[in-house]
Every structure is written in structure tokens, then in C-alpha cells.
């Protein structure tokens, strides 16, 4: 009888250890996913700000090339500023093989 009890105890103890290991791995995967999502978000906004800078540079170059005609700048200057200073995702890009929009 004592041996059966010890076998059950050992099996339960092993199961608890397995559960702890599994839970720790699950938490580590969650932390990794959050970290990757944060990096992806920061890269997205860096790209959006970079695009805004390029739009503003394009505006300045086009105004200089058109001898001061700033008609184009009425659209591109605010667009560049919005791209730079916005806290929201303004561009959506879907790549092949992805089910989710950025």
C-alpha cells in the first residue's frame, strides 16, 4: 500500500512540475509576443515619420523648382506634418500572405 501511495505522490509531483514549466513557457511566449509587437509598432511609426519628412522635402524641392509656385504645398505640407506628428496609424499596408492589417 505504501508503494502505491508513493507512486501516486511522485506522479502528482511530476505533473505539478510539468505544469509549472508549461506555465512559465507560456508566460515567456507572451512576453516575447508583446516585445515583438512593441518593436513592430515602433518601426511602423518610425517609417510613417520618415515618410512625412520625405513629403516635406519633396514639397520644398518642388516649390523651389517651380519658381515659388506653392500650389502643391497646400496639400503636401499639411500631409507631411500630419504624418510626422500623428499618434495614429494613418497608412495601412497589407503584404502578401498576411491576414492582418498593420
FIGUTOR-486177 format. One record per atom (N, C-alpha, C): residue in three letters; atom name; x, y, z. Coordinates in pm, 1 decimal, decimal comma, m for minus. Layout:
// FIGUTOR-486177
+--------+-------+----------+----------+----------+
| residu | atome |       px |       py |       pz |
+--------+-------+----------+----------+----------+
|    ALA |    CA |        X |        Y |        Z |
...
+--------+-------+----------+----------+----------+
This chain:
// FIGUTOR-486177
+--------+-------+----------+----------+----------+
| residu | atome |       px |       py |       pz |
+--------+-------+----------+----------+----------+
|    UNK |     N |     82,1 |   m118,5 |      0,0 |
|    UNK |    CA |      0,0 |      0,0 |      0,0 |
|    UNK |     C |     87,0 |    125,5 |      0,0 |
|    UNK |     N |    194,6 |    121,2 |     74,0 |
|    UNK |    CA |    284,5 |    234,8 |     84,0 |
|    UNK |     C |    349,5 |    265,7 |    m50,4 |
|    UNK |     N |    381,6 |    161,3 |   m127,0 |
|    UNK |    CA |    443,6 |    181,9 |   m257,7 |
|    UNK |     C |    346,6 |    249,2 |   m354,6 |
|    UNK |     N |    219,9 |    209,6 |   m352,3 |
|    UNK |    CA |    119,1 |    271,0 |   m439,5 |
|    UNK |     C |    103,5 |    419,5 |   m406,9 |
|    UNK |     N |    105,0 |    449,3 |   m278,5 |
|    UNK |    CA |     92,8 |    588,8 |   m235,8 |
|    UNK |     C |    211,6 |    669,7 |   m285,6 |
|    UNK |     N |    330,3 |    615,3 |   m272,4 |
|    UNK |    CA |    449,8 |    686,3 |   m317,0 |
|    UNK |     C |    450,2 |    704,7 |   m468,0 |
|    UNK |     N |    402,7 |    604,7 |   m542,7 |
|    UNK |    CA |    395,7 |    618,3 |   m688,7 |
|    UNK |     C |    298,8 |    729,4 |   m727,8 |
|    UNK |     N |    186,7 |    735,0 |   m660,9 |
|    UNK |    CA |     89,2 |    840,8 |   m689,4 |
|    UNK |     C |    143,3 |    977,5 |   m653,1 |
|    UNK |     N |    211,6 |    984,1 |   m539,6 |
|    UNK |    CA |    270,9 |   1110,8 |   m497,3 |
|    UNK |     C |    375,2 |   1157,4 |   m597,9 |
|    UNK |     N |    461,9 |   1067,3 |   m641,2 |
|    UNK |    CA |    565,9 |   1102,8 |   m738,0 |
|    UNK |     C |    504,4 |   1146,9 |   m870,2 |
|    UNK |     N |    400,6 |   1077,8 |   m914,6 |
|    UNK |    CA |    334,7 |   1114,8 |  m1040,8 |
|    UNK |     C |    270,4 |   1252,5 |  m1028,9 |
|    UNK |     N |    207,1 |   1279,5 |   m914,1 |
|    UNK |    CA |    146,1 |   1411,1 |   m893,0 |
|    UNK |     C |    249,9 |   1520,8 |   m885,8 |
|    UNK |     N |    360,7 |   1490,8 |   m820,1 |
|    UNK |    CA |    469,1 |   1587,6 |   m809,8 |
|    UNK |     C |    527,0 |   1617,0 |   m947,3 |
|    UNK |     N |    548,4 |   1513,7 |  m1028,0 |
|    UNK |    CA |    599,8 |   1532,3 |  m1164,3 |
|    UNK |     C |    502,2 |   1612,7 |  m1248,0 |
|    UNK |     N |    373,1 |   1584,9 |  m1230,6 |
|    UNK |    CA |    271,3 |   1657,8 |  m1306,3 |
|    UNK |     C |    272,4 |   1806,7 |  m1269,0 |
|    UNK |     N |    288,8 |   1835,8 |  m1140,4 |
|    UNK |    CA |    292,5 |   1975,3 |  m1095,5 |
|    UNK |     C |    414,4 |   2046,7 |  m1152,6 |
|    UNK |     N |    526,8 |   1977,9 |  m1156,2 |
|    UNK |    CA |    647,3 |   2038,0 |  m1213,7 |
|    UNK |     C |    626,0 |   2065,0 |  m1362,7 |
|    UNK |     N |    567,3 |   1967,7 |  m1432,9 |
|    UNK |    CA |    539,3 |   1986,5 |  m1575,8 |
|    UNK |     C |    446,5 |   2105,2 |  m1597,4 |
|    UNK |     N |    347,0 |   2119,3 |  m1510,7 |
|    UNK |    CA |    251,9 |   2230,2 |  m1522,6 |
|    UNK |     C |    322,8 |   2363,7 |  m1500,9 |
|    UNK |     N |    411,6 |   2369,5 |  m1403,1 |
|    UNK |    CA |    487,1 |   2492,2 |  m1377,4 |
|    UNK |     C |    575,5 |   2528,6 |  m1496,4 |
|    UNK |     N |    642,2 |   2428,1 |  m1551,3 |
|    UNK |    CA |    728,4 |   2452,2 |  m1667,2 |
|    UNK |     C |    644,9 |   2501,2 |  m1784,3 |
|    UNK |     N |    531,5 |   2438,0 |  m1807,4 |
|    UNK |    CA |    442,9 |   2476,7 |  m1917,3 |
|    UNK |     C |    391,1 |   2619,7 |  m1898,4 |
|    UNK |     N |    351,9 |   2653,7 |  m1775,3 |
|    UNK |    CA |    303,4 |   2789,1 |  m1747,9 |
|    UNK |     C |    413,6 |   2892,8 |  m1767,7 |
|    UNK |     N |    534,5 |   2859,3 |  m1724,5 |
|    UNK |    CA |    647,0 |   2952,0 |  m1741,8 |
|    UNK |     C |    678,7 |   2971,9 |  m1889,1 |
|    UNK |     N |    675,2 |   2865,3 |  m1967,8 |
|    UNK |    CA |    698,2 |   2877,8 |  m2111,6 |
|    UNK |     C |    590,2 |   2962,1 |  m2176,7 |
|    UNK |     N |    465,1 |   2944,3 |  m2132,2 |
|    UNK |    CA |    354,3 |   3023,0 |  m2185,6 |
|    UNK |     C |    374,3 |   3172,2 |  m2155,0 |
|    UNK |     N |    413,6 |   3203,2 |  m2032,6 |
|    UNK |    CA |    437,7 |   3343,1 |  m1995,0 |
|    UNK |     C |    554,1 |   3401,1 |  m2074,4 |
|    UNK |     N |    658,6 |   3322,0 |  m2094,4 |
|    UNK |    CA |    772,7 |   3369,1 |  m2173,5 |
|    UNK |     C |    732,0 |   3397,6 |  m2317,5 |
|    UNK |     N |    646,0 |   3311,2 |  m2374,0 |
|    UNK |    CA |    597,7 |   3336,3 |  m2511,0 |
|    UNK |     C |    513,9 |   3462,9 |  m2517,1 |
|    UNK |     N |    430,9 |   3486,2 |  m2414,7 |
|    UNK |    CA |    350,7 |   3608,5 |  m2411,7 |
|    UNK |     C |    439,4 |   3732,1 |  m2403,8 |
|    UNK |     N |    540,4 |   3727,3 |  m2320,7 |
|    UNK |    CA |    632,4 |   3840,6 |  m2308,0 |
|    UNK |     C |    703,6 |   3865,0 |  m2440,2 |
|    UNK |     N |    745,6 |   3758,3 |  m2505,8 |
|    UNK |    CA |    814,2 |   3770,6 |  m2634,0 |
|    UNK |     C |    722,0 |   3831,1 |  m2738,9 |
|    UNK |     N |    595,6 |   3786,0 |  m2743,2 |
|    UNK |    CA |    499,1 |   3841,8 |  m2839,8 |
|    UNK |     C |    475,4 |   3989,9 |  m2814,6 |
|    UNK |     N |    462,1 |   4028,7 |  m2688,0 |
|    UNK |    CA |    441,4 |   4170,3 |  m2655,3 |
|    UNK |     C |    561,3 |   4253,3 |  m2698,1 |
|    UNK |     N |    681,2 |   4200,8 |  m2672,4 |
|    UNK |    CA |    803,0 |   4271,8 |  m2709,9 |
|    UNK |     C |    811,3 |   4287,6 |  m2861,7 |
|    UNK |     N |    779,8 |   4180,1 |  m2935,0 |
|    UNK |    CA |    782,5 |   4186,6 |  m3081,9 |
|    UNK |     C |    677,3 |   4283,6 |  m3134,9 |
|    UNK |     N |    558,8 |   4284,4 |  m3074,2 |
|    UNK |    CA |    453,4 |   4376,7 |  m3116,9 |
|    UNK |     C |    495,5 |   4521,2 |  m3091,9 |
|    UNK |     N |    561,8 |   4546,9 |  m2980,2 |
|    UNK |    CA |    608,0 |   4682,7 |  m2949,2 |
|    UNK |     C |    716,3 |   4727,4 |  m3047,5 |
|    UNK |     N |    806,4 |   4637,7 |  m3081,4 |
|    UNK |    CA |    910,3 |   4670,0 |  m3179,4 |
|    UNK |     C |    847,8 |   4697,8 |  m3314,9 |
|    UNK |     N |    750,3 |   4614,6 |  m3354,7 |
|    UNK |    CA |    682,2 |   4634,5 |  m3482,8 |
|    UNK |     C |    609,8 |   4769,2 |  m3484,9 |
|    UNK |     N |    545,2 |   4804,9 |  m3373,1 |
|    UNK |    CA |    473,5 |   4932,3 |  m3365,3 |
|    UNK |     C |    571,1 |   5049,7 |  m3377,1 |
|    UNK |     N |    684,4 |   5040,7 |  m3308,0 |
|    UNK |    CA |    783,2 |   5149,0 |  m3314,1 |
|    UNK |     C |    840,9 |   5162,9 |  m3455,2 |
|    UNK |     N |    866,8 |   5050,3 |  m3519,6 |
|    UNK |    CA |    917,2 |   5055,3 |  m3657,4 |
|    UNK |     C |    814,7 |   5116,2 |  m3751,8 |
|    UNK |     N |    687,0 |   5082,7 |  m3732,0 |
|    UNK |    CA |    582,0 |   5138,8 |  m3816,1 |
|    UNK |     C |    580,2 |   5290,7 |  m3803,2 |
|    UNK |     N |    579,8 |   5340,8 |  m3680,8 |
|    UNK |    CA |    573,1 |   5485,4 |  m3661,1 |
|    UNK |     C |    700,9 |   5554,9 |  m3706,6 |
|    UNK |     N |    814,0 |   5489,6 |  m3695,4 |
|    UNK |    CA |    937,4 |   5547,6 |  m3748,4 |
|    UNK |     C |    927,6 |   5561,1 |  m3899,9 |
|    UNK |     N |    872,5 |   5459,8 |  m3966,1 |
|    UNK |    CA |    853,4 |   5466,2 |  m4111,1 |
|    UNK |     C |    754,1 |   5574,1 |  m4150,1 |
|    UNK |     N |    647,6 |   5589,2 |  m4072,2 |
|    UNK |    CA |    548,4 |   5692,4 |  m4100,7 |
|    UNK |     C |    609,4 |   5831,0 |  m4085,7 |
|    UNK |     N |    688,8 |   5851,4 |  m3983,6 |
|    UNK |    CA |    755,7 |   5981,3 |  m3964,9 |
|    UNK |     C |    857,2 |   6007,6 |  m4075,7 |
|    UNK |     N |    928,4 |   5904,0 |  m4116,0 |
|    UNK |    CA |   1023,9 |   5917,2 |  m4224,5 |
|    UNK |     C |    953,8 |   5955,1 |  m4354,9 |
|    UNK |     N |    839,4 |   5894,7 |  m4380,7 |
|    UNK |    CA |    761,5 |   5930,4 |  m4499,3 |
|    UNK |     C |    715,7 |   6075,9 |  m4492,6 |
|    UNK |     N |    676,3 |   6120,9 |  m4374,9 |
|    UNK |    CA |    637,4 |   6261,0 |  m4358,0 |
|    UNK |     C |    752,3 |   6356,3 |  m4387,5 |
|    UNK |     N |    871,3 |   6318,5 |  m4345,1 |
|    UNK |    CA |    990,1 |   6401,6 |  m4373,6 |
|    UNK |     C |   1016,4 |   6406,2 |  m4523,6 |
|    UNK |     N |   1002,8 |   6290,7 |  m4590,5 |
|    UNK |    CA |   1022,6 |   6288,3 |  m4736,0 |
|    UNK |     C |    917,9 |   6372,3 |  m4808,4 |
|    UNK |     N |    794,9 |   6371,0 |  m4759,7 |
|    UNK |    CA |    689,9 |   6452,9 |  m4821,9 |
|    UNK |     C |    723,6 |   6601,0 |  m4805,6 |
|    UNK |     N |    771,3 |   6641,4 |  m4688,5 |
|    UNK |    CA |    808,8 |   6781,4 |  m4668,7 |
|    UNK |     C |    929,0 |   6820,5 |  m4754,8 |
|    UNK |     N |   1027,4 |   6731,0 |  m4765,4 |
|    UNK |    CA |   1141,4 |   6758,6 |  m4853,3 |
|    UNK |     C |   1096,6 |   6771,5 |  m4998,7 |
|    UNK |     N |   1005,9 |   6683,4 |  m5039,1 |
|    UNK |    CA |    950,5 |   6691,2 |  m5174,6 |
|    UNK |     C |    880,1 |   6824,8 |  m5195,4 |
|    UNK |     N |    808,8 |   6871,3 |  m5093,2 |
|    UNK |    CA |    739,2 |   6999,6 |  m5102,0 |
|    UNK |     C |    838,0 |   7113,4 |  m5123,7 |
|    UNK |     N |    944,1 |   7117,4 |  m5043,6 |
|    UNK |    CA |   1041,8 |   7225,2 |  m5057,0 |
|    UNK |     C |   1111,8 |   7222,0 |  m5191,9 |
|    UNK |     N |   1147,0 |   7102,4 |  m5239,0 |
|    UNK |    CA |   1215,3 |   7090,2 |  m5367,8 |
|    UNK |     C |   1121,6 |   7130,6 |  m5481,6 |
|    UNK |     N |    996,3 |   7087,1 |  m5475,2 |
|    UNK |    CA |    902,9 |   7120,4 |  m5584,0 |
|    UNK |     C |    872,4 |   7270,0 |  m5588,2 |
|    UNK |     N |    860,6 |   7333,8 |  m5472,4 |
|    UNK |    CA |    836,9 |   7479,0 |  m5470,6 |
|    UNK |     C |    958,6 |   7552,0 |  m5527,8 |
|    UNK |     N |   1077,7 |   7505,2 |  m5495,8 |
|    UNK |    CA |   1198,6 |   7568,7 |  m5548,2 |
|    UNK |     C |   1209,0 |   7550,3 |  m5699,8 |
|    UNK |     N |   1171,4 |   7431,0 |  m5747,9 |
|    UNK |    CA |   1181,2 |   7404,9 |  m5891,6 |
|    UNK |     C |   1073,3 |   7477,1 |  m5972,2 |
|    UNK |     N |    961,6 |   7507,5 |  m5908,5 |
|    UNK |    CA |    852,5 |   7575,1 |  m5980,5 |
|    UNK |     C |    854,9 |   7725,9 |  m5958,3 |
|    UNK |     N |    970,8 |   7779,2 |  m5924,4 |
|    UNK |    CA |    991,9 |   7923,5 |  m5908,4 |
|    UNK |     C |    895,0 |   7987,6 |  m5809,1 |
|    UNK |     N |    871,6 |   7920,5 |  m5697,4 |
|    UNK |    CA |    790,2 |   7980,0 |  m5592,6 |
|    UNK |     C |    642,4 |   7950,7 |  m5601,2 |
|    UNK |     N |    596,3 |   7875,0 |  m5700,3 |
|    UNK |    CA |    454,2 |   7839,8 |  m5708,7 |
|    UNK |     C |    425,7 |   7733,0 |  m5603,3 |
|    UNK |     N |    352,9 |   7771,6 |  m5498,2 |
|    UNK |    CA |    332,6 |   7683,6 |  m5383,7 |
|    UNK |     C |    196,3 |   7616,3 |  m5383,6 |
|    UNK |     N |    137,2 |   7600,6 |  m5500,7 |
|    UNK |    CA |      6,6 |   7535,9 |  m5507,8 |
|    UNK |     C |     13,8 |   7392,0 |  m5455,5 |
|    UNK |     N |    115,2 |   7321,2 |  m5494,0 |
|    UNK |    CA |    133,3 |   7183,3 |  m5448,2 |
|    UNK |     C |    154,0 |   7177,6 |  m5297,3 |
|    UNK |     N |    216,5 |   7278,5 |  m5242,1 |
|    UNK |    CA |    245,6 |   7281,0 |  m5098,8 |
|    UNK |     C |    119,7 |   7292,2 |  m5014,5 |
|    UNK |     N |      9,8 |   7337,3 |  m5071,9 |
|    UNK |    CA |   m116,0 |   7346,1 |  m4996,6 |
|    UNK |     C |   m164,7 |   7208,0 |  m4953,4 |
|    UNK |     N |   m126,8 |   7106,2 |  m5027,1 |
|    UNK |    CA |   m166,5 |   6969,8 |  m4992,4 |
|    UNK |     C |    m52,7 |   6894,6 |  m4924,5 |
|    UNK |     N |     65,8 |   6904,4 |  m4980,0 |
|    UNK |    CA |    175,3 |   6820,5 |  m4931,5 |
|    UNK |     C |    233,6 |   6865,5 |  m4797,2 |
|    UNK |     N |    235,3 |   6994,9 |  m4769,0 |
|    UNK |    CA |    291,1 |   7041,4 |  m4641,1 |
|    UNK |     C |    206,4 |   6993,3 |  m4522,0 |
|    UNK |     N |     73,8 |   7012,4 |  m4525,2 |
|    UNK |    CA |     m5,4 |   6958,4 |  m4413,2 |
|    UNK |     C |      1,0 |   6805,2 |  m4404,4 |
|    UNK |     N |      5,0 |   6739,7 |  m4520,4 |
|    UNK |    CA |     14,3 |   6593,8 |  m4520,7 |
|    UNK |     C |    143,1 |   6547,4 |  m4453,5 |
|    UNK |     N |    253,4 |   6611,3 |  m4486,1 |
|    UNK |    CA |    380,7 |   6575,5 |  m4423,9 |
|    UNK |     C |    378,9 |   6599,7 |  m4274,3 |
|    UNK |     N |    322,2 |   6711,4 |  m4232,1 |
|    UNK |    CA |    315,0 |   6741,8 |  m4088,3 |
|    UNK |     C |    227,0 |   6641,7 |  m4014,3 |
|    UNK |     N |    115,4 |   6604,9 |  m4075,1 |
|    UNK |    CA |     26,8 |   6506,0 |  m4011,9 |
|    UNK |     C |     97,4 |   6372,0 |  m4000,1 |
|    UNK |     N |    170,2 |   6332,1 |  m4103,2 |
|    UNK |    CA |    242,4 |   6205,4 |  m4097,2 |
|    UNK |     C |    349,5 |   6206,9 |  m3988,3 |
|    UNK |     N |    411,9 |   6319,4 |  m3968,6 |
|    UNK |    CA |    517,9 |   6327,6 |  m3867,9 |
|    UNK |     C |    462,4 |   6330,2 |  m3726,1 |
|    UNK |     N |    359,1 |   6409,1 |  m3701,3 |
|    UNK |    CA |    314,2 |   6434,4 |  m3564,5 |
|    UNK |     C |    196,0 |   6351,3 |  m3518,6 |
|    UNK |     N |    139,9 |   6269,8 |  m3604,4 |
|    UNK |    CA |     23,2 |   6190,9 |  m3566,7 |
|    UNK |     C |     60,1 |   6076,1 |  m3474,0 |
|    UNK |     N |    m26,9 |   6047,6 |  m3378,9 |
|    UNK |    CA |     m9,1 |   5934,5 |  m3287,6 |
|    UNK |     C |    m88,6 |   5812,6 |  m3335,5 |
|    UNK |     N |   m159,7 |   5826,5 |  m3445,6 |
|    UNK |    CA |   m239,9 |   5716,6 |  m3500,3 |
|    UNK |     C |   m174,7 |   5659,2 |  m3624,0 |
|    UNK |     N |   m211,6 |   5536,7 |  m3656,0 |
|    UNK |    CA |   m163,8 |   5474,7 |  m3779,6 |
|    UNK |     C |   m246,8 |   5530,7 |  m3894,8 |
|    UNK |     N |   m180,7 |   5595,3 |  m3985,6 |
|    UNK |    CA |   m250,9 |   5657,5 |  m4097,5 |
|    UNK |     C |   m237,3 |   5577,8 |  m4225,5 |
|    UNK |     N |   m136,3 |   5496,1 |  m4234,7 |
|    UNK |    CA |   m112,8 |   5416,8 |  m4355,1 |
|    UNK |     C |   m142,0 |   5271,1 |  m4324,8 |
|    UNK |     N |   m213,9 |   5206,9 |  m4413,3 |
|    UNK |    CA |   m235,0 |   5062,9 |  m4396,9 |
|    UNK |     C |   m172,8 |   4993,2 |  m4516,3 |
|    UNK |     N |    m92,6 |   4894,7 |  m4485,6 |
|    UNK |    CA |    m23,1 |   4820,0 |  m4589,9 |
|    UNK |     C |    m47,3 |   4673,6 |  m4563,3 |
|    UNK |     N |    m98,6 |   4604,1 |  m4663,0 |
|    UNK |    CA |   m117,8 |   4460,7 |  m4648,3 |
|    UNK |     C |    m19,5 |   4390,8 |  m4740,0 |
|    UNK |     N |     62,0 |   4304,6 |  m4681,1 |
|    UNK |    CA |    160,0 |   4233,0 |  m4759,8 |
|    UNK |     C |    106,1 |   4095,1 |  m4793,1 |
|    UNK |     N |    162,9 |   4035,2 |  m4896,5 |
|    UNK |    CA |    117,9 |   3903,7 |  m4938,1 |
|    UNK |     C |    137,5 |   3802,4 |  m4826,4 |
|    UNK |     N |     39,0 |   3716,6 |  m4808,9 |
|    UNK |    CA |     48,6 |   3611,7 |  m4709,5 |
|    UNK |     C |      7,8 |   3654,1 |  m4570,1 |
|    UNK |     N |    m27,3 |   3779,6 |  m4549,9 |
|    UNK |    CA |    m69,1 |   3825,8 |  m4418,6 |
|    UNK |     C |   m219,5 |   3840,6 |  m4416,6 |
|    UNK |     N |   m279,4 |   3796,6 |  m4307,3 |
|    UNK |    CA |   m424,2 |   3809,1 |  m4290,9 |
|    UNK |     C |   m461,0 |   3935,4 |  m4215,6 |
|    UNK |     N |   m364,8 |   3996,2 |  m4152,7 |
|    UNK |    CA |   m390,2 |   4106,6 |  m4062,7 |
|    UNK |     C |   m339,0 |   4238,3 |  m4120,8 |
|    UNK |     N |   m416,1 |   4342,2 |  m4103,6 |
|    UNK |    CA |   m373,0 |   4475,3 |  m4147,0 |
|    UNK |     C |   m282,6 |   4533,1 |  m4040,6 |
|    UNK |     N |   m183,5 |   4607,9 |  m4084,4 |
|    UNK |    CA |    m91,8 |   4671,8 |  m3988,4 |
|    UNK |     C |   m161,5 |   4783,0 |  m3914,4 |
+--------+-------+----------+----------+----------+
